[in-house]
Amino acid sequence: MNDFKIQSGQKIVLIGDSITEWRRRDQFPPFGNGYVSMAANLVTAKYPNRKIEWVNKGIGGDVIQGLAERWTRDILEERPTGYQ
């Protein structure tokens, strides 16, 4: 049985601070070299036929106020799957 819920054509957007960014803006674009990259690579390896779009919007040093200020630009305007 396949209970993995993310399907082809869906878009996953991740937002957070340095643990999410993990050098995506300099050495390792576009996903960074941390959990976002690992998740995208693992899902792609396990489900190679699924065309899932991954977006990393992490910014190192960000705090909750920063997330709130950029929520519209970095999340809503990206239109991730399931976010109405």
C-alpha positions in Angstrom: 0.0 0.0 0.0 1.3 3.5 -0.9 0.3 5.9 1.9 2.7 8.7 1.0 0.4 11.7 0.5 2.4 14.0 -1.6 1.6 13.5 -5.3 3.0 14.6 -8.6 2.4 18.3 -9.4 2.3 19.3 -5.8 4.4 22.1 -4.3 6.1 22.0 -0.9 7.3 25.3 0.6 9.5 25.3 3.7 10.1 28.4 5.8 12.2 29.0 8.9 15.5 30.2 10.2 19.1 28.9 9.7 18.2 25.2 10.1 15.9 25.5 7.1 18.2 27.8 5.1 21.4 25.8 5.7 23.4 27.8 3.2 20.9 27.7 0.4 21.6 31.4 -0.4 25.3 30.9 -1.0 27.0 27.6 -1.4 24.1 25.2 -1.9 21.2 26.7 -3.9 18.3 26.2 -4.1 17.7 23.7 -1.2 20.7 24.2 1.1 22.7 21.4 2.6 20.4 20.4 5.4 17.0 18.8 6.1 15.3 20.4 3.1 17.8 18.9 0.7 17.7 15.6 2.5 13.9 15.5 2.4 13.8 16.4 -1.3 16.5 13.8 -2.2 14.9 11.1 -0.1 11.4 11.6 -1.6 12.8 11.8 -5.1 14.8 8.6 -4.6 11.8 6.7 -3.2 9.3 8.1 -5.6 11.3 9.0 -8.7 8.2 9.3 -10.9 6.6 12.0 -8.8 7.3 15.5 -10.0 7.2 17.4 -6.7 8.3 21.0 -6.5 10.3 21.9 -3.5 10.9 25.5 -2.4 13.2 26.5 0.5 12.5 30.0 2.0 14.6 29.7 5.1 16.6 32.7 6.2 19.4 32.3 8.8 18.9 34.4 11.9 15.3 35.0 11.3 12.8 35.2 14.2 9.1 34.8 14.4 8.5 38.5 13.6 10.5 38.1 10.4 8.5 35.0 9.4 5.3 36.9 10.0 6.5 39.9 7.9 7.4 37.7 5.0 4.6 35.2 5.2 2.6 36.6 2.2 5.7 37.0 0.0 7.4 33.7 0.8 4.4 31.4 1.4 1.2 32.7 0.0 2.6 34.0 -3.2 4.4 30.7 -3.8 1.0 29.0 -3.6 2.0 25.7 -2.0 -0.3 22.8 -2.5 -3.1 22.7 0.1 -2.7 26.2 1.3 -5.8 28.2 0.5 
